[in-house]
Amino acid sequence: MKSSSMGDKLLEADKLMGKGNKYWAPSLLDLRLKPDWEAAAPLFEKAALLYKVCDSDNLRISSGWPYYDSLSSVQQVGQLEKSRAAYEQAAQSQEKIGSVWHAAKHLETCGQISKDLGQLDKMADFIRQAGSFFAQAGRLSAGMRCFPCTELLAGAAMHWQHDTVHKPSKGAAARFNGA
């Protein structure tokens, strides 16, 4: 059973996402003729953290820690997906205001959440984007750290998704083994 504080956190996170989305859209009533990326970014960041906290609270509240029933598992996946969406919107906002390093960090977090959800293809995409942003920010070591792992994981994801294995010919295997 959920605690009331977790319900409050979810409600607050949803409100923050709504406010952030309002800042993304121009508004004549607020005399805002273009999106306010700077105001939206911290709202998405806080919402993402709240969703993530609710996800970890959900694991502790469910029956038999660390084992949880199917209902809380579905709720957990929902909170993680909301957290990833909020981090992705925060990354887009940070990119628009010119802070590509912060955008890269948020995309890296999206990749980690995708990994936790078992979505390796999405994880590879997020990490690849993060690596590109790290490179743009002048953090080449952080950017290079991202790329080798994404190529391996993208290949592994394709293998697991399509469940096909290309077996090399006997001649190719012999050449590879040095025979």
Beta strands, then each sheet from edge to edge (+ up, - down):
end
